[in-house]
């Protein structure tokens, strides 16, 4: 028997945390839950102190993005691998998770034996993706290389975020973008925050400059 994989659980739902602990308790010789947290601050404290082998993290943590939490945790403890455990079976989430530094992406319908096996693989340095998503990811990656998607898709932009960016490039204000897309200004601001993060820029002028420099819109 090898040393059990040391795991920290991070989810803002107590029921999920309790269920995961109960599921993993049956594999004590292979996996050991060393801590749990329901907030990003709590997760950061635990990971910095415990340096677990793996962190099981939800894609959403209250109002926060799990992607941002992932970046924080891997910065605090690069040796700790982050695995997203999510209900979202969309390959775009997987691409974003891996881009954020995650070591894996699994769906919450995973059973105990498979979850333990995946945790062991991640602890050995492998990258794991739920098998129902892996094939779709390969197809999506091939189509991205052929340029079959909207501008910015290869950087993780959704189709709506790409639309917002194109209107930014066209010089429209937030109010004008909201009117064009028939959404609220708050929705536009939310899309802008997300696309700034994905493009790794600080503001609209930098986003426009990047889009023009890389020829996203012609």
C-alpha positions as CSV (number, residue, x, y, z in Angstrom):
1,X,0.0,0.0,0.0
2,X,1.3,3.4,-0.9
3,X,0.9,6.7,0.9
4,X,-2.7,7.9,0.7
5,X,-3.4,11.0,-1.5
6,X,-3.9,14.0,0.7
7,X,-7.0,15.9,-0.4
8,X,-8.6,19.2,0.5
9,X,-12.3,19.6,-0.5
10,X,-13.6,23.1,-1.5
11,X,-17.3,23.7,-2.2
12,X,-19.8,26.2,-0.8
13,X,-22.5,23.6,-0.3
14,X,-22.3,21.6,3.0
15,X,-24.2,18.7,1.5
16,X,-21.7,18.3,-1.3
17,X,-18.8,18.4,1.2
18,X,-20.5,15.8,3.4
19,X,-21.2,13.6,0.5
20,X,-17.7,13.7,-0.8
21,X,-16.3,12.9,2.7
22,X,-18.6,10.0,3.0
23,X,-17.7,8.7,-0.5
24,X,-14.0,8.9,0.1
25,X,-14.2,7.5,3.6
26,X,-14.5,4.0,2.1
27,X,-11.0,4.4,0.5
28,X,-9.0,5.4,3.5
29,X,-6.0,3.5,2.4
30,X,-5.8,5.4,-0.9
31,X,-7.2,8.8,-0.1
32,X,-7.3,11.0,3.0
33,X,-9.3,14.1,3.3
34,X,-7.1,16.5,5.3
35,X,-9.4,19.6,5.2
36,X,-12.4,21.3,3.7
37,X,-13.5,24.8,3.0
38,X,-16.5,26.7,1.8
39,X,-14.9,30.0,0.8
40,X,-11.9,31.0,-1.3
41,X,-10.2,32.6,1.8
42,X,-10.7,29.4,3.8
43,X,-9.3,27.4,0.9
44,X,-6.3,29.6,0.6
45,X,-5.5,29.3,4.3
46,X,-5.9,25.5,4.2
47,X,-3.8,24.9,1.1
48,X,-1.0,27.2,2.3
49,X,-0.9,25.4,5.6
50,X,-1.4,21.8,4.6
51,X,0.1,21.7,1.1
52,X,-2.2,18.8,0.0
53,X,-1.6,16.6,-3.0
54,X,-4.9,17.5,-4.6
55,X,-7.6,20.2,-4.1
56,X,-11.1,19.2,-5.3
57,X,-12.7,22.5,-6.3
58,X,-16.1,23.6,-7.6
59,X,-16.3,25.8,-10.7
60,X,-18.4,28.3,-8.8
61,X,-17.7,29.2,-5.1
62,X,-20.5,31.5,-4.1
63,X,-20.2,34.7,-6.1
64,X,-16.6,33.9,-7.0
65,X,-15.2,32.1,-10.1
66,X,-13.5,28.8,-9.3
67,X,-11.0,29.7,-12.1
68,X,-9.8,32.7,-10.1
69,X,-9.6,30.5,-6.9
70,X,-7.6,27.9,-8.9
71,X,-5.0,30.5,-9.9
72,X,-4.7,31.7,-6.3
73,X,-4.2,28.2,-4.9
74,X,-1.7,27.1,-7.5
75,X,0.2,30.3,-6.8
76,X,0.3,29.6,-3.1
77,X,1.2,25.9,-3.4
78,X,2.4,25.0,-6.9
79,X,2.9,21.4,-5.8
80,X,-0.8,21.0,-5.0
81,X,-2.8,19.9,-8.0
82,X,-6.3,21.4,-8.5
83,X,-9.1,19.3,-9.9
84,X,-12.5,20.8,-10.7
85,X,-15.5,18.8,-9.7
86,X,-18.5,20.4,-11.5
87,X,-22.0,19.9,-12.8
88,X,-21.1,21.8,-16.0
89,X,-20.5,19.2,-18.8
90,X,-19.4,21.8,-21.3
91,X,-16.0,21.4,-22.9
92,X,-15.4,25.2,-22.9
93,X,-15.3,25.0,-19.1
94,X,-12.6,22.3,-19.3
95,X,-10.4,24.5,-21.7
96,X,-10.8,27.4,-19.2
97,X,-10.0,25.2,-16.2
98,X,-6.8,23.8,-17.8
99,X,-5.8,27.3,-18.9
100,X,-6.2,28.4,-15.3
101,X,-3.7,25.8,-14.2
102,X,-6.0,22.9,-13.2
103,X,-4.8,19.3,-13.3
104,X,-8.2,17.9,-14.1
105,X,-11.9,18.4,-14.6
106,X,-14.4,15.8,-13.4
107,X,-18.2,15.8,-13.3
108,X,-20.1,15.5,-10.0
109,X,-21.8,12.3,-11.2
110,X,-18.5,10.5,-10.9
111,X,-18.6,7.4,-8.6
112,X,-16.3,6.6,-5.7
113,X,-13.9,4.2,-7.4
114,X,-13.4,6.4,-10.4
115,X,-12.9,9.5,-8.3
116,X,-10.2,7.8,-6.2
117,X,-8.5,6.5,-9.3
118,X,-8.5,10.0,-10.9
119,X,-7.2,11.6,-7.7
120,X,-4.3,9.1,-7.7
121,X,-3.5,9.8,-11.4
122,X,-3.5,13.6,-10.7
123,X,-1.3,13.1,-7.7
124,X,1.2,11.3,-10.0
125,X,1.3,14.3,-12.3
126,X,-1.2,13.3,-14.9
127,X,-4.0,15.5,-16.2
128,X,-7.5,14.0,-16.1
129,X,-10.7,14.9,-17.8
130,X,-14.1,13.2,-17.5
131,X,-14.3,10.7,-20.3
132,X,-17.7,12.1,-21.5
133,X,-16.0,15.4,-22.2
134,X,-12.6,14.2,-23.5
135,X,-13.9,13.2,-27.0
136,X,-15.8,16.5,-27.4
137,X,-12.7,18.4,-26.4
138,X,-10.7,16.7,-29.2
139,X,-13.4,17.6,-31.8
140,X,-13.6,21.2,-30.5
141,X,-9.8,21.6,-30.5
142,X,-9.7,20.4,-34.1
143,X,-12.4,22.8,-35.2
144,X,-10.6,25.7,-33.4
145,X,-7.5,25.0,-35.4
146,X,-9.5,25.1,-38.6
147,X,-11.0,28.5,-37.5
148,X,-14.6,27.2,-37.5
149,X,-15.6,29.2,-34.4
150,X,-16.2,32.8,-33.6
151,X,-13.2,35.2,-33.1
152,X,-11.5,34.7,-29.7
153,X,-12.9,31.2,-29.2
154,X,-9.3,29.9,-29.1
155,X,-8.8,32.2,-26.0
156,X,-11.9,30.8,-24.3
157,X,-14.3,33.6,-25.2
158,X,-18.0,32.5,-25.5
159,X,-19.9,33.6,-28.6
160,X,-21.6,36.4,-26.6
161,X,-18.3,37.6,-25.2
162,X,-16.9,37.7,-28.7
163,X,-19.9,39.8,-29.8
164,X,-19.3,42.2,-26.9
165,X,-15.6,42.5,-27.9
166,X,-16.5,43.2,-31.5
167,X,-18.8,46.0,-30.4
168,X,-16.0,47.4,-28.2
169,X,-13.7,47.4,-31.2
170,X,-16.5,49.3,-33.0
171,X,-16.3,52.0,-30.4
172,X,-19.7,51.5,-28.7
173,X,-20.3,52.4,-25.1
174,X,-21.6,50.0,-22.5
175,X,-25.1,51.5,-22.9
176,X,-24.9,51.2,-26.7
177,X,-23.7,47.6,-26.4
178,X,-26.6,46.8,-24.0
179,X,-29.1,48.3,-26.5
180,X,-27.6,46.4,-29.4
181,X,-27.7,43.1,-27.6
182,X,-30.9,43.7,-25.8
183,X,-29.4,43.1,-22.3
184,X,-28.8,45.3,-19.3
185,X,-25.7,47.4,-18.8
186,X,-24.9,45.2,-15.7
187,X,-24.9,42.2,-18.0
188,X,-22.5,43.9,-20.4
189,X,-20.2,44.9,-17.5
190,X,-20.2,41.2,-16.3
191,X,-19.2,40.1,-19.9
192,X,-16.5,42.7,-19.9
193,X,-15.0,41.6,-16.6
194,X,-14.9,38.0,-17.9
195,X,-13.4,38.7,-21.3
196,X,-10.7,41.0,-19.7
197,X,-9.7,38.1,-17.5
198,X,-9.6,35.7,-20.4
199,X,-7.6,38.0,-22.6
200,X,-5.4,38.9,-19.6
201,X,-5.9,42.7,-20.0
202,X,-7.0,45.4,-17.5
203,X,-9.4,47.5,-19.4
204,X,-11.4,48.1,-22.6
205,X,-8.6,50.0,-24.4
206,X,-6.2,47.1,-23.8
207,X,-8.8,44.6,-25.0
208,X,-9.5,46.6,-28.2
209,X,-5.7,46.9,-28.8
210,X,-5.2,43.2,-28.4
211,X,-8.2,42.4,-30.7
212,X,-6.8,44.7,-33.4
213,X,-3.2,43.5,-33.0
214,X,-4.2,39.9,-33.4
215,X,-6.6,40.5,-36.2
216,X,-9.6,39.0,-34.4
217,X,-12.0,41.4,-36.3
218,X,-11.4,42.6,-39.8
